[in-house]
């Protein structure tokens, strides 16, 4: 099937790592259970209407803390930025923003997952896999938390 006949109105352009840090004081992890605390969030950096479409930027933020014992731990911080475009003829700005929040965040969560798995594997640590998250639940939680701050 020709791709131009089935191409989505929302497209991923590219991504880049904006911030990354890793602190690793783990020594021998063989046969030890690592307890990992995951904290994930996202931010719509911009959502703009252009002459021929829409352009949006999303940041996906991951903070991990892992422990084996009180003396052994690691911390990882990652901020992954993605750029997305949308068809102005097929989408409203509100629909594009919704797709940016849902589809953009889901896309970046999987790219971040692969990035962290690779980096931890290459850092002499056990590979850390981010859990899959329910983006709709994340949005709802985020909206409820921001409502409570007002």
C-alpha positions in Angstrom: 0.0 0.0 0.0 1.3 3.5 -0.9 2.3 5.4 2.3 0.9 8.7 1.0 -2.6 7.1 1.0 -2.4 6.1 4.7 -0.1 8.8 6.2 -1.4 10.3 9.5 -2.3 13.9 9.8 0.1 14.1 12.8 3.8 13.4 12.2 6.9 13.1 14.4 9.8 15.2 13.0 12.7 14.5 15.3 13.9 14.3 18.9 16.9 15.2 21.0 18.2 14.9 24.5 17.9 18.2 26.2 19.2 17.1 29.6 20.8 13.9 30.9 22.6 12.9 34.0 23.5 9.7 35.7 24.9 9.1 39.1 25.9 5.5 39.7 27.3 4.1 42.9 26.3 0.5 42.3 29.0 -2.1 42.7 28.2 -5.8 42.4 24.5 -6.2 41.4 24.6 -9.9 40.7 21.7 -11.8 42.3 20.5 -8.6 44.0 17.1 -7.0 43.6 17.2 -3.3 42.6 14.2 -1.2 43.7 13.6 1.5 41.2 11.3 4.6 41.8 10.0 6.0 38.6 8.8 9.6 38.1 7.7 10.7 34.7 6.1 13.9 33.4 5.7 15.9 30.2 5.4 19.5 29.1 3.9 21.0 26.0 6.7 23.5 25.2 4.9 25.1 22.3 2.0 24.6 19.9 1.9 27.0 17.0 -0.2 27.5 13.9 2.0 28.1 10.8 1.0 29.1 7.3 0.9 25.5 6.0 0.3 23.5 9.2 1.0 23.2 12.9 4.3 22.8 14.8 4.4 21.5 18.3 7.2 20.8 20.8 6.9 18.4 23.7 9.4 17.5 26.5 9.2 14.1 28.2 10.9 14.1 31.6 12.1 11.0 33.5 13.7 10.9 37.0 14.7 7.5 38.3 16.1 6.5 41.7 17.3 3.0 42.3 18.6 1.3 45.4 19.9 -2.1 46.3 21.0 -1.3 49.8 21.3 2.0 51.7 24.8 2.4 50.5 24.3 1.5 46.8 22.2 3.6 44.5 21.8 5.4 41.2 19.9 8.4 39.9 19.0 9.2 36.3 17.5 12.3 34.9 16.4 12.6 31.3 14.6 15.3 29.4 13.8 14.3 25.8 12.4 16.9 23.4 10.3 16.0 20.3 9.1 18.1 17.4 5.8 17.3 15.7 3.8 18.7 12.8 0.2 18.5 11.9 -2.0 19.1 8.8 -3.9 22.4 9.0 -6.4 21.2 6.4 -7.4 18.1 8.4 -6.9 19.2 12.1 -8.0 22.1 14.2 -5.5 23.7 16.5 -7.3 22.1 19.5 -7.2 18.6 18.0 -3.5 19.1 17.1 -2.7 20.1 20.7 -4.6 17.1 22.0 -2.6 14.8 19.6 0.6 16.5 20.7 -0.2 15.8 24.4 -1.3 12.1 23.8 0.6 10.9 20.7 3.6 13.1 21.2 4.1 12.1 24.8 3.5 8.4 24.0 6.2 8.6 21.2 8.7 10.2 23.4 8.1 7.8 26.3 9.1 4.9 24.1 12.2 6.7 22.7 13.2 7.6 26.3 12.6 4.0 27.3 15.1 2.8 24.6 17.6 5.5 25.5 17.6 4.7 29.2 17.9 0.9 28.5 20.8 1.5 26.2 22.7 4.0 28.5 22.3 1.9 31.6 23.5 -1.2 29.8 26.5 0.6 28.6 27.2 2.1 32.0 28.0 -1.2 33.7 24.5 -1.3 35.4 21.7 -3.7 34.9 19.6 -2.5 32.0 16.7 -0.3 33.3 13.4 -0.6 31.4 10.9 2.1 32.0 7.4 0.7 32.5 4.8 1.5 29.9 2.5 4.2 31.1 -1.1 5.1 30.5 -0.8 8.5 28.9 -4.5 9.3 29.4 -4.1 8.6 33.1 -0.9 10.7 33.2 -2.9 13.6 31.6 -5.7 13.3 34.0 -3.4 13.2 37.0 -1.5 16.2 35.6 -4.7 18.2 35.1 -6.0 17.3 38.5 -2.7 18.3 40.2 -2.6 21.7 38.3 -6.3 22.3 39.3 -5.4 21.8 42.9 -2.5 24.3 42.8 -4.8 27.1 41.6 
